[in-house]
Amino acid sequence: AAETRLDPGDLLVFYSDGITEAEDPSGQPLEESGLELVLERHAHKSPSAIGTEVLAAVQAHARRSRFTDDLTILAVKRSGIRDQEEPTAPTWPVLRLFPAP
């Protein structure tokens, strides 16, 4: 385990594989690169709005609104002023989750 610090403005996103594995009609999945594009485009928004934008992008990519896999996303953004010294800023353990083989 490791620890990391979220600085003001940092965004932390957890998501299920249903987000990145959602396929368009030709079978092409959204993939992590597609999710990253959506996150970069909407990173200035609130966590709630980011979640809404991700789900809308998945639906637009797949061209449907019903899915067989779950679509789960949790976005957390640290508020505050950037570039301000904060010696007691919270840190959290970093977890890496990998799908079972």
MITI-890557 format. One record per atom (N, C-alpha, C): x, y, z; atom name; residue in one letter. Coordinates in nm, 3 decimals, m for minus. Layout:
REM residues N
<pt><u>X</u><v>Y</v><w>Z</w><at>CA</at><aa>A</aa></pt>
...
This chain:
REM residues 101
<pt><u>0.084</u><v>m0.118</v><w>0.000</w><at>N</at><aa>A</aa></pt>
<pt><u>0.000</u><v>0.000</v><w>0.000</w><at>CA</at><aa>A</aa></pt>
<pt><u>0.087</u><v>0.123</v><w>0.000</w><at>C</at><aa>A</aa></pt>
<pt><u>0.034</u><v>0.227</v><w>m0.055</w><at>N</at><aa>A</aa></pt>
<pt><u>0.103</u><v>0.355</v><w>m0.062</w><at>CA</at><aa>A</aa></pt>
<pt><u>0.005</u><v>0.464</v><w>m0.024</w><at>C</at><aa>A</aa></pt>
<pt><u>0.054</u><v>0.583</v><w>m0.006</w><at>N</at><aa>E</aa></pt>
<pt><u>m0.034</u><v>0.696</v><w>0.023</w><at>CA</at><aa>E</aa></pt>
<pt><u>m0.014</u><v>0.800</v><w>m0.084</w><at>C</at><aa>E</aa></pt>
<pt><u>m0.117</u><v>0.879</v><w>m0.106</w><at>N</at><aa>T</aa></pt>
<pt><u>m0.109</u><v>0.989</v><w>m0.200</w><at>CA</at><aa>T</aa></pt>
<pt><u>m0.181</u><v>1.108</v><w>m0.140</w><at>C</at><aa>T</aa></pt>
<pt><u>m0.151</u><v>1.223</v><w>m0.190</w><at>N</at><aa>R</aa></pt>
<pt><u>m0.213</u><v>1.345</v><w>m0.143</w><at>CA</at><aa>R</aa></pt>
<pt><u>m0.296</u><v>1.403</v><w>m0.257</w><at>C</at><aa>R</aa></pt>
<pt><u>m0.417</u><v>1.439</v><w>m0.226</w><at>N</at><aa>L</aa></pt>
<pt><u>m0.501</u><v>1.508</v><w>m0.323</w><at>CA</at><aa>L</aa></pt>
<pt><u>m0.486</u><v>1.657</v><w>m0.296</w><at>C</at><aa>L</aa></pt>
<pt><u>m0.434</u><v>1.728</v><w>m0.392</w><at>N</at><aa>D</aa></pt>
<pt><u>m0.421</u><v>1.872</v><w>m0.380</w><at>CA</at><aa>D</aa></pt>
<pt><u>m0.550</u><v>1.940</v><w>m0.426</w><at>C</at><aa>D</aa></pt>
<pt><u>m0.570</u><v>2.064</v><w>m0.386</w><at>N</at><aa>P</aa></pt>
<pt><u>m0.691</u><v>2.134</v><w>m0.430</w><at>CA</at><aa>P</aa></pt>
<pt><u>m0.707</u><v>2.129</v><w>m0.582</w><at>C</at><aa>P</aa></pt>
<pt><u>m0.827</u><v>2.092</v><w>m0.624</w><at>N</at><aa>G</aa></pt>
<pt><u>m0.856</u><v>2.080</v><w>m0.766</w><at>CA</at><aa>G</aa></pt>
<pt><u>m0.834</u><v>1.941</v><w>m0.823</w><at>C</at><aa>G</aa></pt>
<pt><u>m0.764</u><v>1.853</v><w>m0.750</w><at>N</at><aa>D</aa></pt>
<pt><u>m0.740</u><v>1.717</v><w>m0.798</w><at>CA</at><aa>D</aa></pt>
<pt><u>m0.871</u><v>1.638</v><w>m0.804</w><at>C</at><aa>D</aa></pt>
<pt><u>m0.879</u><v>1.550</v><w>m0.901</w><at>N</at><aa>L</aa></pt>
<pt><u>m0.997</u><v>1.468</v><w>m0.923</w><at>CA</at><aa>L</aa></pt>
<pt><u>m0.957</u><v>1.321</v><w>m0.912</w><at>C</at><aa>L</aa></pt>
<pt><u>m1.033</u><v>1.245</v><w>m0.837</w><at>N</at><aa>L</aa></pt>
<pt><u>m1.012</u><v>1.102</v><w>m0.821</w><at>CA</at><aa>L</aa></pt>
<pt><u>m1.138</u><v>1.032</v><w>m0.868</w><at>C</at><aa>L</aa></pt>
<pt><u>m1.124</u><v>0.937</v><w>m0.961</w><at>N</at><aa>V</aa></pt>
<pt><u>m1.240</u><v>0.871</v><w>m1.020</w><at>CA</at><aa>V</aa></pt>
<pt><u>m1.226</u><v>0.720</v><w>m1.007</w><at>C</at><aa>V</aa></pt>
<pt><u>m1.330</u><v>0.657</v><w>m0.953</w><at>N</at><aa>F</aa></pt>
<pt><u>m1.342</u><v>0.512</v><w>m0.948</w><at>CA</at><aa>F</aa></pt>
<pt><u>m1.455</u><v>0.475</v><w>m1.043</w><at>C</at><aa>F</aa></pt>
<pt><u>m1.437</u><v>0.366</v><w>m1.117</w><at>N</at><aa>Y</aa></pt>
<pt><u>m1.541</u><v>0.326</v><w>m1.212</w><at>CA</at><aa>Y</aa></pt>
<pt><u>m1.540</u><v>0.176</v><w>m1.230</w><at>C</at><aa>Y</aa></pt>
<pt><u>m1.655</u><v>0.124</v><w>m1.270</w><at>N</at><aa>S</aa></pt>
<pt><u>m1.665</u><v>m0.020</v><w>m1.298</w><at>CA</at><aa>S</aa></pt>
<pt><u>m1.626</u><v>m0.046</v><w>m1.444</w><at>C</at><aa>S</aa></pt>
<pt><u>m1.594</u><v>m0.171</v><w>m1.472</w><at>N</at><aa>D</aa></pt>
<pt><u>m1.553</u><v>m0.206</v><w>m1.607</w><at>CA</at><aa>D</aa></pt>
<pt><u>m1.666</u><v>m0.189</v><w>m1.709</w><at>C</at><aa>D</aa></pt>
<pt><u>m1.790</u><v>m0.180</v><w>m1.662</w><at>N</at><aa>G</aa></pt>
<pt><u>m1.901</u><v>m0.155</v><w>m1.754</w><at>CA</at><aa>G</aa></pt>
<pt><u>m1.887</u><v>m0.023</v><w>m1.827</w><at>C</at><aa>G</aa></pt>
<pt><u>m1.818</u><v>0.074</v><w>m1.767</w><at>N</at><aa>I</aa></pt>
<pt><u>m1.795</u><v>0.204</v><w>m1.831</w><at>CA</at><aa>I</aa></pt>
<pt><u>m1.701</u><v>0.187</v><w>m1.950</w><at>C</at><aa>I</aa></pt>
<pt><u>m1.586</u><v>0.129</v><w>m1.927</w><at>N</at><aa>T</aa></pt>
<pt><u>m1.485</u><v>0.121</v><w>m2.033</w><at>CA</at><aa>T</aa></pt>
<pt><u>m1.508</u><v>0.007</v><w>m2.131</w><at>C</at><aa>T</aa></pt>
<pt><u>m1.590</u><v>m0.091</v><w>m2.092</w><at>N</at><aa>E</aa></pt>
<pt><u>m1.618</u><v>m0.203</v><w>m2.182</w><at>CA</at><aa>E</aa></pt>
<pt><u>m1.747</u><v>m0.187</v><w>m2.261</w><at>C</at><aa>E</aa></pt>
<pt><u>m1.818</u><v>m0.076</v><w>m2.241</w><at>N</at><aa>A</aa></pt>
<pt><u>m1.940</u><v>m0.050</v><w>m2.318</w><at>CA</at><aa>A</aa></pt>
<pt><u>m1.903</u><v>m0.039</v><w>m2.466</w><at>C</at><aa>A</aa></pt>
<pt><u>m1.970</u><v>m0.118</v><w>m2.548</w><at>N</at><aa>E</aa></pt>
<pt><u>m1.935</u><v>m0.126</v><w>m2.690</w><at>CA</at><aa>E</aa></pt>
<pt><u>m2.031</u><v>m0.046</v><w>m2.776</w><at>C</at><aa>E</aa></pt>
<pt><u>m1.977</u><v>0.012</v><w>m2.883</w><at>N</at><aa>D</aa></pt>
<pt><u>m2.061</u><v>0.076</v><w>m2.983</w><at>CA</at><aa>D</aa></pt>
<pt><u>m2.121</u><v>m0.034</v><w>m3.072</w><at>C</at><aa>D</aa></pt>
<pt><u>m2.210</u><v>0.001</v><w>m3.165</w><at>N</at><aa>P</aa></pt>
<pt><u>m2.274</u><v>m0.102</v><w>m3.247</w><at>CA</at><aa>P</aa></pt>
<pt><u>m2.178</u><v>m0.190</v><w>m3.326</w><at>C</at><aa>P</aa></pt>
<pt><u>m2.057</u><v>m0.141</v><w>m3.354</w><at>N</at><aa>S</aa></pt>
<pt><u>m1.960</u><v>m0.223</v><w>m3.428</w><at>CA</at><aa>S</aa></pt>
<pt><u>m1.873</u><v>m0.308</v><w>m3.336</w><at>C</at><aa>S</aa></pt>
<pt><u>m1.896</u><v>m0.300</v><w>m3.204</w><at>N</at><aa>G</aa></pt>
<pt><u>m1.822</u><v>m0.382</v><w>m3.109</w><at>CA</at><aa>G</aa></pt>
<pt><u>m1.699</u><v>m0.317</v><w>m3.049</w><at>C</at><aa>G</aa></pt>
<pt><u>m1.675</u><v>m0.189</v><w>m3.080</w><at>N</at><aa>Q</aa></pt>
<pt><u>m1.558</u><v>m0.117</v><w>m3.027</w><at>CA</at><aa>Q</aa></pt>
<pt><u>m1.589</u><v>m0.064</v><w>m2.887</w><at>C</at><aa>Q</aa></pt>
<pt><u>m1.512</u><v>m0.106</v><w>m2.784</w><at>N</at><aa>P</aa></pt>
<pt><u>m1.537</u><v>m0.057</v><w>m2.649</w><at>CA</at><aa>P</aa></pt>
<pt><u>m1.491</u><v>0.088</v><w>m2.632</w><at>C</at><aa>P</aa></pt>
<pt><u>m1.548</u><v>0.154</v><w>m2.533</w><at>N</at><aa>L</aa></pt>
<pt><u>m1.509</u><v>0.293</v><w>m2.502</w><at>CA</at><aa>L</aa></pt>
<pt><u>m1.363</u><v>0.297</v><w>m2.458</w><at>C</at><aa>L</aa></pt>
<pt><u>m1.319</u><v>0.200</v><w>m2.381</w><at>N</at><aa>E</aa></pt>
<pt><u>m1.182</u><v>0.186</v><w>m2.331</w><at>CA</at><aa>E</aa></pt>
<pt><u>m1.143</u><v>0.301</v><w>m2.236</w><at>C</at><aa>E</aa></pt>
<pt><u>m1.030</u><v>0.285</v><w>m2.171</w><at>N</at><aa>E</aa></pt>
<pt><u>m0.980</u><v>0.387</v><w>m2.078</w><at>CA</at><aa>E</aa></pt>
<pt><u>m0.952</u><v>0.518</v><w>m2.150</w><at>C</at><aa>E</aa></pt>
<pt><u>m0.904</u><v>0.509</v><w>m2.274</w><at>N</at><aa>S</aa></pt>
<pt><u>m0.871</u><v>0.631</v><w>m2.348</w><at>CA</at><aa>S</aa></pt>
<pt><u>m0.996</u><v>0.715</v><w>m2.374</w><at>C</at><aa>S</aa></pt>
<pt><u>m1.108</u><v>0.650</v><w>m2.401</w><at>N</at><aa>G</aa></pt>
<pt><u>m1.233</u><v>0.725</v><w>m2.420</w><at>CA</at><aa>G</aa></pt>
<pt><u>m1.280</u><v>0.789</v><w>m2.292</w><at>C</at><aa>G</aa></pt>
<pt><u>m1.266</u><v>0.716</v><w>m2.180</w><at>N</at><aa>L</aa></pt>
<pt><u>m1.303</u><v>0.772</v><w>m2.051</w><at>CA</at><aa>L</aa></pt>
<pt><u>m1.213</u><v>0.890</v><w>m2.017</w><at>C</at><aa>L</aa></pt>
<pt><u>m1.084</u><v>0.878</v><w>m2.042</w><at>N</at><aa>E</aa></pt>
<pt><u>m0.991</u><v>0.987</v><w>m2.014</w><at>CA</at><aa>E</aa></pt>
<pt><u>m1.028</u><v>1.113</v><w>m2.092</w><at>C</at><aa>E</aa></pt>
<pt><u>m1.068</u><v>1.098</v><w>m2.216</w><at>N</at><aa>L</aa></pt>
<pt><u>m1.109</u><v>1.215</v><w>m2.296</w><at>CA</at><aa>L</aa></pt>
<pt><u>m1.229</u><v>1.286</v><w>m2.232</w><at>C</at><aa>L</aa></pt>
<pt><u>m1.326</u><v>1.207</v><w>m2.188</w><at>N</at><aa>V</aa></pt>
<pt><u>m1.444</u><v>1.265</v><w>m2.124</w><at>CA</at><aa>V</aa></pt>
<pt><u>m1.404</u><v>1.337</v><w>m1.995</w><at>C</at><aa>V</aa></pt>
<pt><u>m1.319</u><v>1.274</v><w>m1.915</w><at>N</at><aa>L</aa></pt>
<pt><u>m1.277</u><v>1.335</v><w>m1.789</w><at>CA</at><aa>L</aa></pt>
<pt><u>m1.198</u><v>1.463</v><w>m1.813</w><at>C</at><aa>L</aa></pt>
<pt><u>m1.110</u><v>1.464</v><w>m1.911</w><at>N</at><aa>E</aa></pt>
<pt><u>m1.033</u><v>1.585</v><w>m1.942</w><at>CA</at><aa>E</aa></pt>
<pt><u>m1.125</u><v>1.697</v><w>m1.986</w><at>C</at><aa>E</aa></pt>
<pt><u>m1.224</u><v>1.665</v><w>m2.067</w><at>N</at><aa>R</aa></pt>
<pt><u>m1.317</u><v>1.765</v><w>m2.120</w><at>CA</at><aa>R</aa></pt>
<pt><u>m1.403</u><v>1.827</v><w>m2.010</w><at>C</at><aa>R</aa></pt>
<pt><u>m1.433</u><v>1.750</v><w>m1.905</w><at>N</at><aa>H</aa></pt>
<pt><u>m1.528</u><v>1.797</v><w>m1.803</w><at>CA</at><aa>H</aa></pt>
<pt><u>m1.467</u><v>1.810</v><w>m1.664</w><at>C</at><aa>H</aa></pt>
<pt><u>m1.336</u><v>1.805</v><w>m1.652</w><at>N</at><aa>A</aa></pt>
<pt><u>m1.269</u><v>1.807</v><w>m1.521</w><at>CA</at><aa>A</aa></pt>
<pt><u>m1.298</u><v>1.934</v><w>m1.441</w><at>C</at><aa>A</aa></pt>
<pt><u>m1.334</u><v>2.043</v><w>m1.508</w><at>N</at><aa>H</aa></pt>
<pt><u>m1.362</u><v>2.169</v><w>m1.438</w><at>CA</at><aa>H</aa></pt>
<pt><u>m1.498</u><v>2.169</v><w>m1.369</w><at>C</at><aa>H</aa></pt>
<pt><u>m1.580</u><v>2.069</v><w>m1.396</w><at>N</at><aa>K</aa></pt>
<pt><u>m1.716</u><v>2.062</v><w>m1.341</w><at>CA</at><aa>K</aa></pt>
<pt><u>m1.717</u><v>1.996</v><w>m1.203</w><at>C</at><aa>K</aa></pt>
<pt><u>m1.833</u><v>1.997</v><w>m1.140</w><at>N</at><aa>S</aa></pt>
<pt><u>m1.849</u><v>1.933</v><w>m1.010</w><at>CA</at><aa>S</aa></pt>
<pt><u>m1.842</u><v>1.781</v><w>m1.027</w><at>C</at><aa>S</aa></pt>
<pt><u>m1.810</u><v>1.707</v><w>m0.919</w><at>N</at><aa>P</aa></pt>
<pt><u>m1.809</u><v>1.560</v><w>m0.930</w><at>CA</at><aa>P</aa></pt>
<pt><u>m1.941</u><v>1.502</v><w>m0.980</w><at>C</at><aa>P</aa></pt>
<pt><u>m2.052</u><v>1.557</v><w>m0.934</w><at>N</at><aa>S</aa></pt>
<pt><u>m2.182</u><v>1.509</v><w>m0.980</w><at>CA</at><aa>S</aa></pt>
<pt><u>m2.199</u><v>1.529</v><w>m1.130</w><at>C</at><aa>S</aa></pt>
<pt><u>m2.161</u><v>1.646</v><w>m1.178</w><at>N</at><aa>A</aa></pt>
<pt><u>m2.172</u><v>1.676</v><w>m1.322</w><at>CA</at><aa>A</aa></pt>
<pt><u>m2.076</u><v>1.588</v><w>m1.403</w><at>C</at><aa>A</aa></pt>
<pt><u>m1.959</u><v>1.561</v><w>m1.349</w><at>N</at><aa>I</aa></pt>
<pt><u>m1.864</u><v>1.473</v><w>m1.418</w><at>CA</at><aa>I</aa></pt>
<pt><u>m1.924</u><v>1.333</v><w>m1.433</w><at>C</at><aa>I</aa></pt>
<pt><u>m1.983</u><v>1.281</v><w>m1.326</w><at>N</at><aa>G</aa></pt>
<pt><u>m2.048</u><v>1.150</v><w>m1.334</w><at>CA</at><aa>G</aa></pt>
<pt><u>m2.158</u><v>1.147</v><w>m1.439</w><at>C</at><aa>G</aa></pt>
<pt><u>m2.238</u><v>1.253</v><w>m1.442</w><at>N</at><aa>T</aa></pt>
<pt><u>m2.346</u><v>1.263</v><w>m1.541</w><at>CA</at><aa>T</aa></pt>
<pt><u>m2.289</u><v>1.266</v><w>m1.682</w><at>C</at><aa>T</aa></pt>
<pt><u>m2.182</u><v>1.341</v><w>m1.703</w><at>N</at><aa>E</aa></pt>
<pt><u>m2.120</u><v>1.351</v><w>m1.836</w><at>CA</at><aa>E</aa></pt>
<pt><u>m2.060</u><v>1.218</v><w>m1.880</w><at>C</at><aa>E</aa></pt>
<pt><u>m1.999</u><v>1.146</v><w>m1.787</w><at>N</at><aa>V</aa></pt>
<pt><u>m1.942</u><v>1.015</v><w>m1.821</w><at>CA</at><aa>V</aa></pt>
<pt><u>m2.053</u><v>0.919</v><w>m1.864</w><at>C</at><aa>V</aa></pt>
<pt><u>m2.161</u><v>0.914</v><w>m1.786</w><at>N</at><aa>L</aa></pt>
<pt><u>m2.271</u><v>0.823</v><w>m1.822</w><at>CA</at><aa>L</aa></pt>
<pt><u>m2.334</u><v>0.862</v><w>m1.955</w><at>C</at><aa>L</aa></pt>
<pt><u>m2.347</u><v>0.993</v><w>m1.981</w><at>N</at><aa>A</aa></pt>
<pt><u>m2.401</u><v>1.038</v><w>m2.110</w><at>CA</at><aa>A</aa></pt>
<pt><u>m2.308</u><v>0.999</v><w>m2.224</w><at>C</at><aa>A</aa></pt>
<pt><u>m2.176</u><v>1.008</v><w>m2.201</w><at>N</at><aa>A</aa></pt>
<pt><u>m2.080</u><v>0.971</v><w>m2.305</w><at>CA</at><aa>A</aa></pt>
<pt><u>m2.084</u><v>0.822</v><w>m2.334</w><at>C</at><aa>A</aa></pt>
<pt><u>m2.103</u><v>0.742</v><w>m2.230</w><at>N</at><aa>V</aa></pt>
<pt><u>m2.113</u><v>0.596</v><w>m2.249</w><at>CA</at><aa>V</aa></pt>
<pt><u>m2.239</u><v>0.565</v><w>m2.330</w><at>C</at><aa>V</aa></pt>
<pt><u>m2.350</u><v>0.628</v><w>m2.295</w><at>N</at><aa>Q</aa></pt>
<pt><u>m2.474</u><v>0.605</v><w>m2.370</w><at>CA</at><aa>Q</aa></pt>
<pt><u>m2.460</u><v>0.649</v><w>m2.514</w><at>C</at><aa>Q</aa></pt>
<pt><u>m2.394</u><v>0.763</v><w>m2.539</w><at>N</at><aa>A</aa></pt>
<pt><u>m2.375</u><v>0.812</v><w>m2.676</w><at>CA</at><aa>A</aa></pt>
<pt><u>m2.283</u><v>0.717</v><w>m2.753</w><at>C</at><aa>A</aa></pt>
<pt><u>m2.178</u><v>0.669</v><w>m2.689</w><at>N</at><aa>H</aa></pt>
<pt><u>m2.084</u><v>0.578</v><w>m2.754</w><at>CA</at><aa>H</aa></pt>
<pt><u>m2.156</u><v>0.448</v><w>m2.793</w><at>C</at><aa>H</aa></pt>
<pt><u>m2.232</u><v>0.393</v><w>m2.700</w><at>N</at><aa>A</aa></pt>
<pt><u>m2.299</u><v>0.265</v><w>m2.723</w><at>CA</at><aa>A</aa></pt>
<pt><u>m2.426</u><v>0.281</v><w>m2.807</w><at>C</at><aa>A</aa></pt>
<pt><u>m2.475</u><v>0.404</v><w>m2.815</w><at>N</at><aa>R</aa></pt>
<pt><u>m2.600</u><v>0.434</v><w>m2.888</w><at>CA</at><aa>R</aa></pt>
<pt><u>m2.718</u><v>0.356</v><w>m2.832</w><at>C</at><aa>R</aa></pt>
<pt><u>m2.719</u><v>0.347</v><w>m2.698</w><at>N</at><aa>R</aa></pt>
<pt><u>m2.833</u><v>0.284</v><w>m2.631</w><at>CA</at><aa>R</aa></pt>
<pt><u>m2.837</u><v>0.333</v><w>m2.486</w><at>C</at><aa>R</aa></pt>
<pt><u>m2.948</u><v>0.305</v><w>m2.420</w><at>N</at><aa>S</aa></pt>
<pt><u>m2.962</u><v>0.349</v><w>m2.281</w><at>CA</at><aa>S</aa></pt>
<pt><u>m2.980</u><v>0.234</v><w>m2.184</w><at>C</at><aa>S</aa></pt>
<pt><u>m2.985</u><v>0.111</v><w>m2.235</w><at>N</at><aa>R</aa></pt>
<pt><u>m2.995</u><v>m0.008</v><w>m2.149</w><at>CA</at><aa>R</aa></pt>
<pt><u>m2.869</u><v>m0.092</v><w>m2.169</w><at>C</at><aa>R</aa></pt>
<pt><u>m2.815</u><v>m0.140</v><w>m2.056</w><at>N</at><aa>F</aa></pt>
<pt><u>m2.690</u><v>m0.215</v><w>m2.061</w><at>CA</at><aa>F</aa></pt>
<pt><u>m2.703</u><v>m0.343</v><w>m1.981</w><at>C</at><aa>F</aa></pt>
<pt><u>m2.625</u><v>m0.444</v><w>m2.020</w><at>N</at><aa>T</aa></pt>
<pt><u>m2.626</u><v>m0.571</v><w>m1.947</w><at>CA</at><aa>T</aa></pt>
<pt><u>m2.528</u><v>m0.568</v><w>m1.830</w><at>C</at><aa>T</aa></pt>
<pt><u>m2.426</u><v>m0.481</v><w>m1.836</w><at>N</at><aa>D</aa></pt>
<pt><u>m2.328</u><v>m0.467</v><w>m1.728</w><at>CA</at><aa>D</aa></pt>
<pt><u>m2.359</u><v>m0.339</v><w>m1.651</w><at>C</at><aa>D</aa></pt>
<pt><u>m2.316</u><v>m0.334</v><w>m1.526</w><at>N</at><aa>D</aa></pt>
<pt><u>m2.341</u><v>m0.213</v><w>m1.447</w><at>CA</at><aa>D</aa></pt>
<pt><u>m2.253</u><v>m0.099</v><w>m1.496</w><at>C</at><aa>D</aa></pt>
<pt><u>m2.303</u><v>0.022</v><w>m1.480</w><at>N</at><aa>L</aa></pt>
<pt><u>m2.228</u><v>0.143</v><w>m1.510</w><at>CA</at><aa>L</aa></pt>
<pt><u>m2.216</u><v>0.219</v><w>m1.378</w><at>C</at><aa>L</aa></pt>
<pt><u>m2.101</u><v>0.208</v><w>m1.314</w><at>N</at><aa>T</aa></pt>
<pt><u>m2.081</u><v>0.268</v><w>m1.183</w><at>CA</at><aa>T</aa></pt>
<pt><u>m1.964</u><v>0.364</v><w>m1.190</w><at>C</at><aa>T</aa></pt>
<pt><u>m1.983</u><v>0.485</v><w>m1.138</w><at>N</at><aa>I</aa></pt>
<pt><u>m1.875</u><v>0.583</v><w>m1.134</w><at>CA</at><aa>I</aa></pt>
<pt><u>m1.885</u><v>0.662</v><w>m1.005</w><at>C</at><aa>I</aa></pt>
<pt><u>m1.771</u><v>0.687</v><w>m0.944</w><at>N</at><aa>L</aa></pt>
<pt><u>m1.762</u><v>0.770</v><w>m0.824</w><at>CA</at><aa>L</aa></pt>
<pt><u>m1.652</u><v>0.871</v><w>m0.850</w><at>C</at><aa>L</aa></pt>
<pt><u>m1.687</u><v>0.999</v><w>m0.849</w><at>N</at><aa>A</aa></pt>
<pt><u>m1.589</u><v>1.106</v><w>m0.871</w><at>CA</at><aa>A</aa></pt>
<pt><u>m1.577</u><v>1.188</v><w>m0.743</w><at>C</at><aa>A</aa></pt>
<pt><u>m1.453</u><v>1.213</v><w>m0.703</w><at>N</at><aa>V</aa></pt>
<pt><u>m1.423</u><v>1.291</v><w>m0.583</w><at>CA</at><aa>V</aa></pt>
<pt><u>m1.327</u><v>1.401</v><w>m0.625</w><at>C</at><aa>V</aa></pt>
<pt><u>m1.359</u><v>1.525</v><w>m0.588</w><at>N</at><aa>K</aa></pt>
<pt><u>m1.271</u><v>1.637</v><w>m0.621</w><at>CA</at><aa>K</aa></pt>
<pt><u>m1.237</u><v>1.711</v><w>m0.492</w><at>C</at><aa>K</aa></pt>
<pt><u>m1.110</u><v>1.739</v><w>m0.475</w><at>N</at><aa>R</aa></pt>
<pt><u>m1.066</u><v>1.814</v><w>m0.357</w><at>CA</at><aa>R</aa></pt>
<pt><u>m1.089</u><v>1.962</v><w>m0.382</w><at>C</at><aa>R</aa></pt>
<pt><u>m1.159</u><v>2.026</v><w>m0.292</w><at>N</at><aa>S</aa></pt>
<pt><u>m1.183</u><v>2.170</v><w>m0.304</w><at>CA</at><aa>S</aa></pt>
<pt><u>m1.072</u><v>2.245</v><w>m0.233</w><at>C</at><aa>S</aa></pt>
<pt><u>m1.070</u><v>2.375</v><w>m0.247</w><at>N</at><aa>G</aa></pt>
<pt><u>m0.970</u><v>2.459</v><w>m0.183</w><at>CA</at><aa>G</aa></pt>
<pt><u>m0.896</u><v>2.541</v><w>m0.286</w><at>C</at><aa>G</aa></pt>
<pt><u>m0.798</u><v>2.612</v><w>m0.238</w><at>N</at><aa>I</aa></pt>
<pt><u>m0.720</u><v>2.700</v><w>m0.324</w><at>CA</at><aa>I</aa></pt>
<pt><u>m0.590</u><v>2.632</v><w>m0.361</w><at>C</at><aa>I</aa></pt>
<pt><u>m0.559</u><v>2.629</v><w>m0.489</w><at>N</at><aa>R</aa></pt>
<pt><u>m0.436</u><v>2.568</v><w>m0.539</w><at>CA</at><aa>R</aa></pt>
<pt><u>m0.315</u><v>2.652</v><w>m0.497</w><at>C</at><aa>R</aa></pt>
<pt><u>m0.201</u><v>2.588</v><w>m0.487</w><at>N</at><aa>D</aa></pt>
<pt><u>m0.073</u><v>2.654</v><w>m0.456</w><at>CA</at><aa>D</aa></pt>
<pt><u>m0.069</u><v>2.713</v><w>m0.316</w><at>C</at><aa>D</aa></pt>
<pt><u>m0.150</u><v>2.667</v><w>m0.228</w><at>N</at><aa>Q</aa></pt>
<pt><u>m0.147</u><v>2.715</v><w>m0.090</w><at>CA</at><aa>Q</aa></pt>
<pt><u>m0.085</u><v>2.605</v><w>m0.005</w><at>C</at><aa>Q</aa></pt>
<pt><u>0.013</u><v>2.640</v><w>0.075</w><at>N</at><aa>E</aa></pt>
<pt><u>0.076</u><v>2.542</v><w>0.164</w><at>CA</at><aa>E</aa></pt>
<pt><u>m0.027</u><v>2.490</v><w>0.262</w><at>C</at><aa>E</aa></pt>
<pt><u>m0.034</u><v>2.361</v><w>0.275</w><at>N</at><aa>E</aa></pt>
<pt><u>m0.129</u><v>2.299</v><w>0.367</w><at>CA</at><aa>E</aa></pt>
<pt><u>m0.062</u><v>2.178</v><w>0.429</w><at>C</at><aa>E</aa></pt>
<pt><u>0.014</u><v>2.197</v><w>0.537</w><at>N</at><aa>P</aa></pt>
<pt><u>0.093</u><v>2.087</v><w>0.592</w><at>CA</at><aa>P</aa></pt>
<pt><u>0.011</u><v>1.971</v><w>0.646</w><at>C</at><aa>P</aa></pt>
<pt><u>m0.115</u><v>1.992</v><w>0.677</w><at>N</at><aa>T</aa></pt>
<pt><u>m0.196</u><v>1.884</v><w>0.733</w><at>CA</at><aa>T</aa></pt>
<pt><u>m0.296</u><v>1.830</v><w>0.632</w><at>C</at><aa>T</aa></pt>
<pt><u>m0.267</u><v>1.845</v><w>0.504</w><at>N</at><aa>A</aa></pt>
<pt><u>m0.359</u><v>1.796</v><w>0.401</w><at>CA</at><aa>A</aa></pt>
<pt><u>m0.377</u><v>1.645</v><w>0.418</w><at>C</at><aa>A</aa></pt>
<pt><u>m0.499</u><v>1.597</v><w>0.398</w><at>N</at><aa>P</aa></pt>
<pt><u>m0.524</u><v>1.454</v><w>0.416</w><at>CA</at><aa>P</aa></pt>
<pt><u>m0.454</u><v>1.370</v><w>0.310</w><at>C</at><aa>P</aa></pt>
<pt><u>m0.417</u><v>1.250</v><w>0.349</w><at>N</at><aa>T</aa></pt>
<pt><u>m0.364</u><v>1.152</v><w>0.254</w><at>CA</at><aa>T</aa></pt>
<pt><u>m0.447</u><v>1.026</v><w>0.266</w><at>C</at><aa>T</aa></pt>
<pt><u>m0.455</u><v>0.951</v><w>0.157</w><at>N</at><aa>W</aa></pt>
<pt><u>m0.531</u><v>0.828</v><w>0.154</w><at>CA</at><aa>W</aa></pt>
<pt><u>m0.446</u><v>0.717</v><w>0.096</w><at>C</at><aa>W</aa></pt>
<pt><u>m0.468</u><v>0.595</v><w>0.140</w><at>N</at><aa>P</aa></pt>
<pt><u>m0.396</u><v>0.483</v><w>0.079</w><at>CA</at><aa>P</aa></pt>
<pt><u>m0.435</u><v>0.470</v><w>m0.069</w><at>C</at><aa>P</aa></pt>
<pt><u>m0.342</u><v>0.435</v><w>m0.151</w><at>N</at><aa>V</aa></pt>
<pt><u>m0.369</u><v>0.414</v><w>m0.292</w><at>CA</at><aa>V</aa></pt>
<pt><u>m0.397</u><v>0.266</v><w>m0.312</w><at>C</at><aa>V</aa></pt>
<pt><u>m0.508</u><v>0.236</v><w>m0.372</w><at>N</at><aa>L</aa></pt>
<pt><u>m0.545</u><v>0.097</v><w>m0.400</w><at>CA</at><aa>L</aa></pt>
<pt><u>m0.547</u><v>0.076</v><w>m0.549</w><at>C</at><aa>L</aa></pt>
<pt><u>m0.489</u><v>m0.032</v><w>m0.593</w><at>N</at><aa>R</aa></pt>
<pt><u>m0.497</u><v>m0.069</v><w>m0.734</w><at>CA</at><aa>R</aa></pt>
<pt><u>m0.582</u><v>m0.194</v><w>m0.742</w><at>C</at><aa>R</aa></pt>
<pt><u>m0.690</u><v>m0.183</v><w>m0.814</w><at>N</at><aa>L</aa></pt>
<pt><u>m0.781</u><v>m0.296</v><w>m0.829</w><at>CA</at><aa>L</aa></pt>
<pt><u>m0.771</u><v>m0.348</v><w>m0.971</w><at>C</at><aa>L</aa></pt>
<pt><u>m0.756</u><v>m0.476</v><w>m0.983</w><at>N</at><aa>F</aa></pt>
<pt><u>m0.746</u><v>m0.537</v><w>m1.114</w><at>CA</at><aa>F</aa></pt>
<pt><u>m0.854</u><v>m0.645</v><w>m1.125</w><at>C</at><aa>F</aa></pt>
<pt><u>m0.915</u><v>m0.658</v><w>m1.242</w><at>N</at><aa>P</aa></pt>
<pt><u>m1.017</u><v>m0.761</v><w>m1.257</w><at>CA</at><aa>P</aa></pt>
<pt><u>m0.959</u><v>m0.900</v><w>m1.240</w><at>C</at><aa>P</aa></pt>
<pt><u>m1.039</u><v>m0.989</v><w>m1.191</w><at>N</at><aa>A</aa></pt>
<pt><u>m0.996</u><v>m1.128</v><w>m1.176</w><at>CA</at><aa>A</aa></pt>
<pt><u>m0.978</u><v>m1.190</v><w>m1.314</w><at>C</at><aa>A</aa></pt>
<pt><u>m0.881</u><v>m1.280</v><w>m1.329</w><at>N</at><aa>P</aa></pt>
<pt><u>m0.858</u><v>m1.342</v><w>m1.460</w><at>CA</at><aa>P</aa></pt>
<pt><u>m0.973</u><v>m1.429</v><w>m1.503</w><at>C</at><aa>P</aa></pt>
